[in-house]
Amino acid sequence: MEKSKNTGIGFFEKYLTLWVVLCMAVGVLIGRSLPGVPAFLGRFEYANVSIPI
């Protein structure tokens, strides 16, 4: 029987904070430069819950 090798955290997990900050910045830039996108995404709602969120 083989033992599973613990490789530690991967590339994505290692830089998760960076990915979150980048996604937040891109979201803010899209919201400011393309005002139609938030309005479009706001239409997708079910039982007062935003589906994209």
N, C-alpha and C positions, 0 to 999 in steps of 0.2 A: 504494500500500500504506500502511495506517495504522500508526503506531507506537503501541505500547501505552503508556498513561500510567501512570507509577508514582505511585500515590496514597498510598503510605506505609502504616502499619499502621492497621487498622480499630479500631472501638470495642471489639469483643470482645478483640482482641489487646492493645489499649492497657491495658485493665483486667483482664488475665488473672489477675494475682496476687490482686486483689480477689475475683474469682469463685471462685478456689480456696479462699481463706480463708472465704468465705461458705458454700461447699459443705461444707467441713470442719466449720464451726460448726453447720450444719443437721444434719449427720450425727451429731454428738455429742449435740445436743438430741433428735433422734429416738431415739437409743440409750438415753438416760437417761429420757425421758418415756414412751416406748412400748417396753417391754422385749420385747414379742412380735415386733417387726419384725426385730431381728438373728437371733432364733431361726428365724423364718420364712425369711429370706434364707440362713441357714446350711444349710437343707435342699437348696438348689440347688448340688450339688457333683458334679463328674464327674472321676474319676481323681484324687481328693484335690485338686482345683482348684476354688475358689469361682467359679461362673459370674458372679454379680453383680459381682465385683471385676474 
